[in-house]
Amino acid sequence: MIFHCSYLNVKIKEGGVHDITCPGYGCNILVPVEVIESVVSRDMARRYLQFDIKVTCCSIGYSFDTKCVV
């Protein structure tokens, strides 16, 4: 699997951190966190992790704010 930094950056900026899949045609394999962290910048990796934490907390019923959308 080859991952492009721009693809991962767009997915992270969109906030869809739980469904980042391989960009290959017909590929539905989720991109591992380790790959994301090794390809994107440190700031973008931090943003990814913040989205991931927020989505995880919202999914178990804990909300940092009233805009908890899963």
PDB file of N, CA, C and O in Angstrom:
ATOM      1  N   MET A   1       0.838  -1.184   0.000  1.00  0.00           N
ATOM      2  CA  MET A   1       0.000   0.000   0.000  1.00  0.00           C
ATOM      3  C   MET A   1       0.881   1.245   0.000  1.00  0.00           C
ATOM      4  O   MET A   1       1.815   1.355   0.795  1.00  0.00           O
ATOM      5  N   ILE A   2       0.584   2.156  -0.874  1.00  0.00           N
ATOM      6  CA  ILE A   2       1.300   3.422  -0.942  1.00  0.00           C
ATOM      7  C   ILE A   2       0.334   4.522  -0.527  1.00  0.00           C
ATOM      8  O   ILE A   2      -0.778   4.610  -1.047  1.00  0.00           O
ATOM      9  N   PHE A   3       0.758   5.348   0.398  1.00  0.00           N
ATOM     10  CA  PHE A   3      -0.100   6.412   0.883  1.00  0.00           C
ATOM     11  C   PHE A   3       0.502   7.760   0.546  1.00  0.00           C
ATOM     12  O   PHE A   3       1.704   7.982   0.691  1.00  0.00           O
ATOM     13  N   HIS A   4      -0.347   8.640   0.101  1.00  0.00           N
ATOM     14  CA  HIS A   4       0.083   9.975  -0.261  1.00  0.00           C
ATOM     15  C   HIS A   4      -0.289  10.940   0.846  1.00  0.00           C
ATOM     16  O   HIS A   4      -1.412  10.932   1.350  1.00  0.00           O
ATOM     17  N   CYS A   5       0.665  11.762   1.213  1.00  0.00           N
ATOM     18  CA  CYS A   5       0.472  12.724   2.283  1.00  0.00           C
ATOM     19  C   CYS A   5      -0.741  13.611   2.019  1.00  0.00           C
ATOM     20  O   CYS A   5      -1.512  13.880   2.940  1.00  0.00           O
ATOM     21  N   SER A   6      -0.925  14.069   0.788  1.00  0.00           N
ATOM     22  CA  SER A   6      -2.041  14.969   0.493  1.00  0.00           C
ATOM     23  C   SER A   6      -3.390  14.280   0.712  1.00  0.00           C
ATOM     24  O   SER A   6      -4.325  14.899   1.219  1.00  0.00           O
ATOM     25  N   TYR A   7      -3.494  13.019   0.339  1.00  0.00           N
ATOM     26  CA  TYR A   7      -4.734  12.251   0.549  1.00  0.00           C
ATOM     27  C   TYR A   7      -5.055  12.183   2.039  1.00  0.00           C
ATOM     28  O   TYR A   7      -6.184  12.446   2.453  1.00  0.00           O
ATOM     29  N   LEU A   8      -4.056  11.830   2.834  1.00  0.00           N
ATOM     30  CA  LEU A   8      -4.271  11.707   4.275  1.00  0.00           C
ATOM     31  C   LEU A   8      -4.582  13.060   4.902  1.00  0.00           C
ATOM     32  O   LEU A   8      -5.427  13.148   5.792  1.00  0.00           O
ATOM     33  N   ASN A   9      -3.916  14.107   4.452  1.00  0.00           N
ATOM     34  CA  ASN A   9      -4.189  15.448   4.983  1.00  0.00           C
ATOM     35  C   ASN A   9      -5.635  15.859   4.733  1.00  0.00           C
ATOM     36  O   ASN A   9      -6.291  16.393   5.627  1.00  0.00           O
ATOM     37  N   VAL A  10      -6.129  15.618   3.545  1.00  0.00           N
ATOM     38  CA  VAL A  10      -7.519  15.962   3.210  1.00  0.00           C
ATOM     39  C   VAL A  10      -8.486  15.182   4.096  1.00  0.00           C
ATOM     40  O   VAL A  10      -9.427  15.759   4.641  1.00  0.00           O
ATOM     41  N   LYS A  11      -8.265  13.899   4.241  1.00  0.00           N
ATOM     42  CA  LYS A  11      -9.162  13.075   5.065  1.00  0.00           C
ATOM     43  C   LYS A  11      -9.172  13.558   6.511  1.00  0.00           C
ATOM     44  O   LYS A  11     -10.226  13.609   7.146  1.00  0.00           O
ATOM     45  N   ILE A  12      -8.001  13.912   7.029  1.00  0.00           N
ATOM     46  CA  ILE A  12      -7.921  14.394   8.410  1.00  0.00           C
ATOM     47  C   ILE A  12      -8.610  15.746   8.538  1.00  0.00           C
ATOM     48  O   ILE A  12      -9.348  15.968   9.498  1.00  0.00           O
ATOM     49  N   LYS A  13      -8.388  16.648   7.598  1.00  0.00           N
ATOM     50  CA  LYS A  13      -9.024  17.963   7.645  1.00  0.00           C
ATOM     51  C   LYS A  13     -10.537  17.856   7.579  1.00  0.00           C
ATOM     52  O   LYS A  13     -11.244  18.668   8.176  1.00  0.00           O
ATOM     53  N   GLU A  14     -11.043  16.853   6.853  1.00  0.00           N
ATOM     54  CA  GLU A  14     -12.489  16.633   6.759  1.00  0.00           C
ATOM     55  C   GLU A  14     -13.056  16.063   8.054  1.00  0.00           C
ATOM     56  O   GLU A  14     -14.267  16.097   8.271  1.00  0.00           O
ATOM     57  N   GLY A  15     -12.191  15.545   8.908  1.00  0.00           N
ATOM     58  CA  GLY A  15     -12.636  14.997  10.183  1.00  0.00           C
ATOM     59  C   GLY A  15     -13.067  13.551  10.134  1.00  0.00           C
ATOM     60  O   GLY A  15     -13.560  13.024  11.131  1.00  0.00           O
ATOM     61  N   GLY A  16     -12.895  12.897   9.007  1.00  0.00           N
ATOM     62  CA  GLY A  16     -13.307  11.497   8.877  1.00  0.00           C
ATOM     63  C   GLY A  16     -12.217  10.534   9.293  1.00  0.00           C
ATOM     64  O   GLY A  16     -11.747   9.728   8.491  1.00  0.00           O
ATOM     65  N   VAL A  17     -11.816  10.621  10.557  1.00  0.00           N
ATOM     66  CA  VAL A  17     -10.658   9.855  10.993  1.00  0.00           C
ATOM     67  C   VAL A  17     -10.921   8.368  11.175  1.00  0.00           C
ATOM     68  O   VAL A  17      -9.979   7.576  11.157  1.00  0.00           O
ATOM     69  N   HIS A  18     -12.154   7.977  11.346  1.00  0.00           N
ATOM     70  CA  HIS A  18     -12.444   6.555  11.560  1.00  0.00           C
ATOM     71  C   HIS A  18     -12.701   5.795  10.272  1.00  0.00           C
ATOM     72  O   HIS A  18     -12.958   4.591  10.298  1.00  0.00           O
ATOM     73  N   ASP A  19     -12.635   6.481   9.164  1.00  0.00           N
ATOM     74  CA  ASP A  19     -12.899   5.772   7.908  1.00  0.00           C
ATOM     75  C   ASP A  19     -11.866   6.107   6.839  1.00  0.00           C
ATOM     76  O   ASP A  19     -12.193   6.176   5.654  1.00  0.00           O
ATOM     77  N   ILE A  20     -10.626   6.315   7.254  1.00  0.00           N
ATOM     78  CA  ILE A  20      -9.568   6.583   6.278  1.00  0.00           C
ATOM     79  C   ILE A  20      -9.114   5.234   5.712  1.00  0.00           C
ATOM     80  O   ILE A  20      -8.458   4.434   6.378  1.00  0.00           O
ATOM     81  N   THR A  21      -9.494   5.029   4.465  1.00  0.00           N
ATOM     82  CA  THR A  21      -9.150   3.768   3.813  1.00  0.00           C
ATOM     83  C   THR A  21      -8.071   3.968   2.761  1.00  0.00           C
ATOM     84  O   THR A  21      -7.773   5.089   2.349  1.00  0.00           O
ATOM     85  N   CYS A  22      -7.507   2.872   2.347  1.00  0.00           N
ATOM     86  CA  CYS A  22      -6.499   2.865   1.290  1.00  0.00           C
ATOM     87  C   CYS A  22      -7.064   3.604   0.072  1.00  0.00           C
ATOM     88  O   CYS A  22      -8.205   3.358  -0.322  1.00  0.00           O
ATOM     89  N   PRO A  23      -6.277   4.509  -0.530  1.00  0.00           N
ATOM     90  CA  PRO A  23      -6.778   5.268  -1.673  1.00  0.00           C
ATOM     91  C   PRO A  23      -6.798   4.482  -2.989  1.00  0.00           C
ATOM     92  O   PRO A  23      -7.244   5.008  -4.009  1.00  0.00           O
ATOM     93  N   GLY A  24      -6.334   3.259  -2.981  1.00  0.00           N
ATOM     94  CA  GLY A  24      -6.310   2.455  -4.193  1.00  0.00           C
ATOM     95  C   GLY A  24      -7.711   2.087  -4.660  1.00  0.00           C
ATOM     96  O   GLY A  24      -8.617   1.922  -3.843  1.00  0.00           O
ATOM     97  N   TYR A  25      -7.890   1.958  -5.953  1.00  0.00           N
ATOM     98  CA  TYR A  25      -9.186   1.618  -6.532  1.00  0.00           C
ATOM     99  C   TYR A  25      -9.696   0.306  -5.947  1.00  0.00           C
ATOM    100  O   TYR A  25      -9.011  -0.714  -6.017  1.00  0.00           O
ATOM    101  N   GLY A  26     -10.885   0.329  -5.375  1.00  0.00           N
ATOM    102  CA  GLY A  26     -11.512  -0.863  -4.826  1.00  0.00           C
ATOM    103  C   GLY A  26     -10.923  -1.341  -3.510  1.00  0.00           C
ATOM    104  O   GLY A  26     -11.315  -2.393  -3.006  1.00  0.00           O
ATOM    105  N   CYS A  27      -9.997  -0.594  -2.951  1.00  0.00           N
ATOM    106  CA  CYS A  27      -9.350  -0.990  -1.699  1.00  0.00           C
ATOM    107  C   CYS A  27     -10.143  -0.416  -0.530  1.00  0.00           C
ATOM    108  O   CYS A  27     -10.391   0.789  -0.478  1.00  0.00           O
ATOM    109  N   ASN A  28     -10.537  -1.260   0.394  1.00  0.00           N
ATOM    110  CA  ASN A  28     -11.303  -0.787   1.548  1.00  0.00           C
ATOM    111  C   ASN A  28     -10.585  -1.076   2.867  1.00  0.00           C
ATOM    112  O   ASN A  28     -11.215  -1.126   3.923  1.00  0.00           O
ATOM    113  N   ILE A  29      -9.292  -1.262   2.802  1.00  0.00           N
ATOM    114  CA  ILE A  29      -8.490  -1.519   3.996  1.00  0.00           C
ATOM    115  C   ILE A  29      -8.287  -0.206   4.738  1.00  0.00           C
ATOM    116  O   ILE A  29      -7.919   0.803   4.137  1.00  0.00           O
ATOM    117  N   LEU A  30      -8.527  -0.222   6.048  1.00  0.00           N
ATOM    118  CA  LEU A  30      -8.307   0.971   6.854  1.00  0.00           C
ATOM    119  C   LEU A  30      -6.809   1.239   6.980  1.00  0.00           C
ATOM    120  O   LEU A  30      -6.012   0.314   7.138  1.00  0.00           O
ATOM    121  N   VAL A  31      -6.441   2.508   6.907  1.00  0.00           N
ATOM    122  CA  VAL A  31      -5.046   2.905   7.043  1.00  0.00           C
ATOM    123  C   VAL A  31      -4.682   2.855   8.529  1.00  0.00           C
ATOM    124  O   VAL A  31      -5.337   3.510   9.340  1.00  0.00           O
ATOM    125  N   PRO A  32      -3.656   2.094   8.899  1.00  0.00           N
ATOM    126  CA  PRO A  32      -3.253   2.015  10.307  1.00  0.00           C
ATOM    127  C   PRO A  32      -2.752   3.355  10.840  1.00  0.00           C
ATOM    128  O   PRO A  32      -2.161   4.146  10.106  1.00  0.00           O
ATOM    129  N   VAL A  33      -2.996   3.595  12.121  1.00  0.00           N
ATOM    130  CA  VAL A  33      -2.564   4.825  12.777  1.00  0.00           C
ATOM    131  C   VAL A  33      -1.063   5.028  12.597  1.00  0.00           C
ATOM    132  O   VAL A  33      -0.612   6.150  12.369  1.00  0.00           O
ATOM    133  N   GLU A  34      -0.298   3.963  12.696  1.00  0.00           N
ATOM    134  CA  GLU A  34       1.159   4.057  12.574  1.00  0.00           C
ATOM    135  C   GLU A  34       1.574   4.597  11.206  1.00  0.00           C
ATOM    136  O   GLU A  34       2.543   5.348  11.092  1.00  0.00           O
ATOM    137  N   VAL A  35       0.836   4.208  10.180  1.00  0.00           N
ATOM    138  CA  VAL A  35       1.136   4.691   8.832  1.00  0.00           C
ATOM    139  C   VAL A  35       0.793   6.173   8.735  1.00  0.00           C
ATOM    140  O   VAL A  35       1.577   6.958   8.201  1.00  0.00           O
ATOM    141  N   ILE A  36      -0.356   6.552   9.240  1.00  0.00           N
ATOM    142  CA  ILE A  36      -0.768   7.950   9.202  1.00  0.00           C
ATOM    143  C   ILE A  36       0.268   8.819   9.910  1.00  0.00           C
ATOM    144  O   ILE A  36       0.694   9.845   9.379  1.00  0.00           O
ATOM    145  N   GLU A  37       0.668   8.406  11.102  1.00  0.00           N
ATOM    146  CA  GLU A  37       1.634   9.190  11.878  1.00  0.00           C
ATOM    147  C   GLU A  37       3.003   9.263  11.196  1.00  0.00           C
ATOM    148  O   GLU A  37       3.733  10.237  11.382  1.00  0.00           O
ATOM    149  N   SER A  38       3.351   8.259  10.421  1.00  0.00           N
ATOM    150  CA  SER A  38       4.662   8.264   9.775  1.00  0.00           C
ATOM    151  C   SER A  38       4.674   9.053   8.465  1.00  0.00           C
ATOM    152  O   SER A  38       5.743   9.412   7.971  1.00  0.00           O
ATOM    153  N   VAL A  39       3.495   9.326   7.899  1.00  0.00           N
ATOM    154  CA  VAL A  39       3.417   9.995   6.597  1.00  0.00           C
ATOM    155  C   VAL A  39       3.114  11.488   6.721  1.00  0.00           C
ATOM    156  O   VAL A  39       3.710  12.299   6.011  1.00  0.00           O
ATOM    157  N   VAL A  40       2.202  11.857   7.608  1.00  0.00           N
ATOM    158  CA  VAL A  40       1.800  13.257   7.710  1.00  0.00           C
ATOM    159  C   VAL A  40       2.724  14.023   8.661  1.00  0.00           C
ATOM    160  O   VAL A  40       3.529  13.426   9.375  1.00  0.00           O
ATOM    161  N   SER A  41       2.597  15.342   8.660  1.00  0.00           N
ATOM    162  CA  SER A  41       3.400  16.175   9.564  1.00  0.00           C
ATOM    163  C   SER A  41       2.988  15.921  11.012  1.00  0.00           C
ATOM    164  O   SER A  41       1.932  15.353  11.289  1.00  0.00           O
ATOM    165  N   ARG A  42       3.843  16.353  11.914  1.00  0.00           N
ATOM    166  CA  ARG A  42       3.563  16.182  13.348  1.00  0.00           C
ATOM    167  C   ARG A  42       2.271  16.906  13.738  1.00  0.00           C
ATOM    168  O   ARG A  42       1.468  16.378  14.506  1.00  0.00           O
ATOM    169  N   ASP A  43       2.076  18.113  13.206  1.00  0.00           N
ATOM    170  CA  ASP A  43       0.853  18.869  13.508  1.00  0.00           C
ATOM    171  C   ASP A  43      -0.393  18.164  12.986  1.00  0.00           C
ATOM    172  O   ASP A  43      -1.422  18.125  13.661  1.00  0.00           O
ATOM    173  N   MET A  44      -0.293  17.607  11.778  1.00  0.00           N
ATOM    174  CA  MET A  44      -1.448  16.905  11.208  1.00  0.00           C
ATOM    175  C   MET A  44      -1.722  15.615  11.986  1.00  0.00           C
ATOM    176  O   MET A  44      -2.881  15.249  12.181  1.00  0.00           O
ATOM    177  N   ALA A  45      -0.690  14.936  12.425  1.00  0.00           N
ATOM    178  CA  ALA A  45      -0.874  13.726  13.237  1.00  0.00           C
ATOM    179  C   ALA A  45      -1.556  14.072  14.555  1.00  0.00           C
ATOM    180  O   ALA A  45      -2.412  13.324  15.029  1.00  0.00           O
ATOM    181  N   ARG A  46      -1.185  15.191  15.140  1.00  0.00           N
ATOM    182  CA  ARG A  46      -1.816  15.647  16.378  1.00  0.00           C
ATOM    183  C   ARG A  46      -3.295  15.931  16.139  1.00  0.00           C
ATOM    184  O   ARG A  46      -4.147  15.571  16.951  1.00  0.00           O
ATOM    185  N   ARG A  47      -3.585  16.577  15.023  1.00  0.00           N
ATOM    186  CA  ARG A  47      -4.983  16.872  14.678  1.00  0.00           C
ATOM    187  C   ARG A  47      -5.778  15.580  14.501  1.00  0.00           C
ATOM    188  O   ARG A  47      -6.911  15.466  14.968  1.00  0.00           O
ATOM    189  N   TYR A  48      -5.170  14.610  13.820  1.00  0.00           N
ATOM    190  CA  TYR A  48      -5.804  13.302  13.630  1.00  0.00           C
ATOM    191  C   TYR A  48      -6.143  12.684  14.983  1.00  0.00           C
ATOM    192  O   TYR A  48      -7.266  12.225  15.192  1.00  0.00           O
ATOM    193  N   LEU A  49      -5.192  12.670  15.888  1.00  0.00           N
ATOM    194  CA  LEU A  49      -5.403  12.060  17.194  1.00  0.00           C
ATOM    195  C   LEU A  49      -6.476  12.798  17.991  1.00  0.00           C
ATOM    196  O   LEU A  49      -7.244  12.166  18.717  1.00  0.00           O
ATOM    197  N   GLN A  50      -6.540  14.122  17.869  1.00  0.00           N
ATOM    198  CA  GLN A  50      -7.576  14.879  18.565  1.00  0.00           C
ATOM    199  C   GLN A  50      -8.965  14.518  18.046  1.00  0.00           C
ATOM    200  O   GLN A  50      -9.895  14.333  18.831  1.00  0.00           O
ATOM    201  N   PHE A  51      -9.108  14.418  16.717  1.00  0.00           N
ATOM    202  CA  PHE A  51     -10.386  13.988  16.137  1.00  0.00           C
ATOM    203  C   PHE A  51     -10.724  12.575  16.602  1.00  0.00           C
ATOM    204  O   PHE A  51     -11.869  12.290  16.953  1.00  0.00           O
ATOM    205  N   ASP A  52      -9.728  11.692  16.603  1.00  0.00           N
ATOM    206  CA  ASP A  52      -9.933  10.302  16.977  1.00  0.00           C
ATOM    207  C   ASP A  52     -10.413  10.199  18.418  1.00  0.00           C
ATOM    208  O   ASP A  52     -11.341   9.446  18.716  1.00  0.00           O
ATOM    209  N   ILE A  53      -9.786  10.950  19.305  1.00  0.00           N
ATOM    210  CA  ILE A  53     -10.183  10.940  20.719  1.00  0.00           C
ATOM    211  C   ILE A  53     -11.602  11.467  20.873  1.00  0.00           C
ATOM    212  O   ILE A  53     -12.400  10.893  21.615  1.00  0.00           O
ATOM    213  N   LYS A  54     -11.921  12.549  20.182  1.00  0.00           N
ATOM    214  CA  LYS A  54     -13.257  13.144  20.296  1.00  0.00           C
ATOM    215  C   LYS A  54     -14.329  12.169  19.792  1.00  0.00           C
ATOM    216  O   LYS A  54     -15.354  11.986  20.449  1.00  0.00           O
ATOM    217  N   VAL A  55     -14.103  11.554  18.651  1.00  0.00           N
ATOM    218  CA  VAL A  55     -15.080  10.621  18.095  1.00  0.00           C
ATOM    219  C   VAL A  55     -15.251   9.413  19.013  1.00  0.00           C
ATOM    220  O   VAL A  55     -16.368   8.939  19.221  1.00  0.00           O
ATOM    221  N   THR A  56     -14.149   8.919  19.558  1.00  0.00           N
ATOM    222  CA  THR A  56     -14.213   7.774  20.466  1.00  0.00           C
ATOM    223  C   THR A  56     -15.002   8.127  21.716  1.00  0.00           C
ATOM    224  O   THR A  56     -15.862   7.358  22.146  1.00  0.00           O
ATOM    225  N   CYS A  57     -14.718   9.284  22.303  1.00  0.00           N
ATOM    226  CA  CYS A  57     -15.443   9.703  23.504  1.00  0.00           C
ATOM    227  C   CYS A  57     -16.929   9.903  23.223  1.00  0.00           C
ATOM    228  O   CYS A  57     -17.775   9.507  24.025  1.00  0.00           O
ATOM    229  N   CYS A  58     -17.243  10.513  22.093  1.00  0.00           N
ATOM    230  CA  CYS A  58     -18.646  10.716  21.727  1.00  0.00           C
ATOM    231  C   CYS A  58     -19.364   9.376  21.549  1.00  0.00           C
ATOM    232  O   CYS A  58     -20.532   9.240  21.914  1.00  0.00           O
ATOM    233  N   SER A  59     -18.667   8.397  20.992  1.00  0.00           N
ATOM    234  CA  SER A  59     -19.300   7.107  20.729  1.00  0.00           C
ATOM    235  C   SER A  59     -19.626   6.352  22.011  1.00  0.00           C
ATOM    236  O   SER A  59     -20.496   5.481  22.010  1.00  0.00           O
ATOM    237  N   ILE A  60     -18.937   6.677  23.108  1.00  0.00           N
ATOM    238  CA  ILE A  60     -19.241   6.012  24.380  1.00  0.00           C
ATOM    239  C   ILE A  60     -20.100   6.892  25.284  1.00  0.00           C
ATOM    240  O   ILE A  60     -20.364   6.544  26.434  1.00  0.00           O
ATOM    241  N   GLY A  61     -20.533   8.036  24.752  1.00  0.00           N
ATOM    242  CA  GLY A  61     -21.465   8.886  25.481  1.00  0.00           C
ATOM    243  C   GLY A  61     -20.839  10.034  26.247  1.00  0.00           C
ATOM    244  O   GLY A  61     -21.553  10.783  26.913  1.00  0.00           O
ATOM    245  N   TYR A  62     -19.539  10.192  26.173  1.00  0.00           N
ATOM    246  CA  TYR A  62     -18.889  11.322  26.832  1.00  0.00           C
ATOM    247  C   TYR A  62     -18.715  12.441  25.825  1.00  0.00           C
ATOM    248  O   TYR A  62     -18.275  12.204  24.700  1.00  0.00           O
ATOM    249  N   SER A  63     -19.055  13.654  26.218  1.00  0.00           N
ATOM    250  CA  SER A  63     -18.956  14.782  25.285  1.00  0.00           C
ATOM    251  C   SER A  63     -18.134  15.908  25.895  1.00  0.00           C
ATOM    252  O   SER A  63     -18.326  16.284  27.052  1.00  0.00           O
ATOM    253  N   PHE A  64     -17.207  16.442  25.087  1.00  0.00           N
ATOM    254  CA  PHE A  64     -16.441  17.600  25.499  1.00  0.00           C
ATOM    255  C   PHE A  64     -17.272  18.869  25.324  1.00  0.00           C
ATOM    256  O   PHE A  64     -17.007  19.892  25.956  1.00  0.00           O
ATOM    257  N   ASP A  65     -18.269  18.787  24.467  1.00  0.00           N
ATOM    258  CA  ASP A  65     -19.147  19.920  24.202  1.00  0.00           C
ATOM    259  C   ASP A  65     -20.491  19.393  23.732  1.00  0.00           C
ATOM    260  O   ASP A  65     -20.711  18.182  23.716  1.00  0.00           O
ATOM    261  N   THR A  66     -21.383  20.278  23.354  1.00  0.00           N
ATOM    262  CA  THR A  66     -22.719  19.861  22.927  1.00  0.00           C
ATOM    263  C   THR A  66     -22.783  19.499  21.459  1.00  0.00           C
ATOM    264  O   THR A  66     -23.854  19.140  20.971  1.00  0.00           O
ATOM    265  N   LYS A  67     -21.680  19.580  20.735  1.00  0.00           N
ATOM    266  CA  LYS A  67     -21.663  19.297  19.306  1.00  0.00           C
ATOM    267  C   LYS A  67     -21.092  17.910  19.023  1.00  0.00           C
ATOM    268  O   LYS A  67     -20.352  17.727  18.057  1.00  0.00           O
ATOM    269  N   CYS A  68     -21.423  16.966  19.838  1.00  0.00           N
ATOM    270  CA  CYS A  68     -20.897  15.611  19.719  1.00  0.00           C
ATOM    271  C   CYS A  68     -21.645  14.872  18.615  1.00  0.00           C
ATOM    272  O   CYS A  68     -22.802  14.488  18.780  1.00  0.00           O
ATOM    273  N   VAL A  69     -20.965  14.679  17.487  1.00  0.00           N
ATOM    274  CA  VAL A  69     -21.570  14.008  16.335  1.00  0.00           C
ATOM    275  C   VAL A  69     -20.755  12.794  15.991  1.00  0.00           C
ATOM    276  O   VAL A  69     -19.540  12.880  15.812  1.00  0.00           O
ATOM    277  N   VAL A  70     -21.407  11.675  15.898  1.00  0.00           N
ATOM    278  CA  VAL A  70     -20.715  10.433  15.555  1.00  0.00           C
ATOM    279  C   VAL A  70     -21.175   9.966  14.203  1.00  0.00           C
ATOM    280  O   VAL A  70     -20.717   8.931  13.719  1.00  0.00           O
TER     281      VAL A  70
END
